[in-house]
Amino acid sequence: MTVTLTDWRQVTRLRQSARGDFQEPYREDEVRAKFRGLAGVVLSRGAVTRVEELVERLDELPRLSDLVVALTL
């Protein structure tokens, strides 16, 4: 990426990988914040919390339909 400054100097930086990929993964709190921000647009605060709780114990759920219902508008 090249940025031109107000004095017309240019600063160039190359990035080999995108933030959030396997080389530079997001921290858990960043993933949660992003989920809350995006899901909060279409789900109530309670529904967002419910989905988070279900995903935290996904491997223990007897059926995925509970999560599907929580994700339904």
C-alpha positions in Angstrom: 0.0 0.0 0.0 1.3 3.4 -0.8 0.0 6.5 1.0 0.7 10.0 -0.3 1.2 12.5 2.5 0.1 16.2 2.4 3.7 17.2 1.5 3.5 14.8 -1.5 6.0 12.3 0.1 4.9 8.7 -0.4 5.1 6.0 2.2 4.9 2.4 1.0 4.4 -0.7 3.2 3.9 -4.3 2.0 1.9 -6.7 3.9 2.3 -10.4 3.2 -0.8 -11.6 5.0 -4.1 -10.1 6.0 -4.9 -9.4 9.7 -6.9 -12.3 11.0 -5.3 -15.1 8.9 -3.3 -18.0 10.4 -0.1 -15.9 10.4 -1.6 -13.1 12.4 -4.8 -14.4 13.9 -7.3 -12.3 15.9 -7.3 -12.7 19.6 -10.5 -14.2 21.1 -11.7 -10.9 22.5 -11.4 -9.4 19.0 -13.4 -12.2 17.4 -16.1 -11.8 20.0 -16.2 -8.1 19.6 -16.5 -8.4 15.8 -19.3 -11.1 16.2 -21.2 -8.9 18.6 -20.9 -5.9 16.4 -22.1 -7.7 13.3 -24.7 -10.0 14.9 -26.0 -7.1 16.9 -27.3 -5.4 13.8 -29.8 -8.2 13.2 -30.2 -10.0 16.6 -31.2 -8.6 19.9 -28.6 -8.3 22.6 -30.1 -11.4 24.4 -30.0 -13.4 21.2 -26.3 -12.5 20.6 -25.5 -13.6 24.1 -27.4 -16.9 23.6 -25.6 -17.6 20.4 -22.2 -17.0 22.1 -23.1 -19.3 24.9 -24.2 -22.1 22.5 -21.1 -21.7 20.4 -18.9 -21.9 23.5 -20.3 -25.4 24.2 -21.0 -26.5 20.7 -19.3 -29.8 21.2 -21.6 -30.6 24.1 -24.9 -29.7 22.3 -27.2 -32.7 21.7 -28.4 -31.1 18.5 -27.5 -28.1 16.4 -31.1 -27.1 16.0 -30.7 -25.1 19.3 -28.1 -22.9 17.6 -30.1 -22.7 14.4 -33.1 -21.4 16.3 -31.0 -18.9 18.2 -29.7 -17.6 14.9 -33.1 -17.3 13.4 -34.5 -13.7 13.2 
